Amino acid sequence: TQTSPIPLLPGRTYYWRVRSWSGINGTGDHSSWSLVRTVKVKFVAPTLTSPASGVTTVPVRPTFTWDEAGNGLWTNFTLQVATNDKFTKGLRNFTINAPATKYTIPNSLPALTPNTTYYWRVKINGVYVPITSASQFFTTAP
């Protein structure tokens, strides 16, 4: 009545069906096949690694890093930094081409404001997505 298939890969659709057998090793009578069923395995959201949530000494040009468990079906990431946890105030978006999972705000762009709490998250962009990470917060150094 149950089996443990091989691990399924994220972002793919799998099809399955079943039927019953009355003999050992499937040599006896059997039922008709069931209807075909599908299951789509979701991608795993990125995991934010740095700056860690709650840190209070982050520079105004922080380096953001994250991990992602992907198979190359996306083209880039959107790093979002905002001054509230709903990402509606002071929102800044940065696009990072995959497969890079690290970004530092360059000198050519405005730095973050000192002594301010920020929230950040990362979105995967591409086929079957976007998928957004959980958010974390940090405070820039005075």
Secondary structure as GFF3:
##gff-version 3
##sequence-region A 1 142
A	DSSP	beta_strand	13	16	.	.	.	ID=ss1
A	DSSP	three_ten_helix	24	26	.	.	.	ID=ss2
A	DSSP	beta_strand	37	40	.	.	.	ID=ss3
A	DSSP	beta_strand	47	50	.	.	.	ID=ss4
A	DSSP	beta_strand	63	67	.	.	.	ID=ss5
A	DSSP	beta_strand	74	82	.	.	.	ID=ss6
A	DSSP	beta_strand	92	97	.	.	.	ID=ss7
A	DSSP	beta_strand	102	104	.	.	.	ID=ss8
A	DSSP	beta_strand	117	126	.	.	.	ID=ss9
A	DSSP	beta_strand	131	132	.	.	.	ID=ss10
A	DSSP	beta_strand	136	139	.	.	.	ID=ss11
###
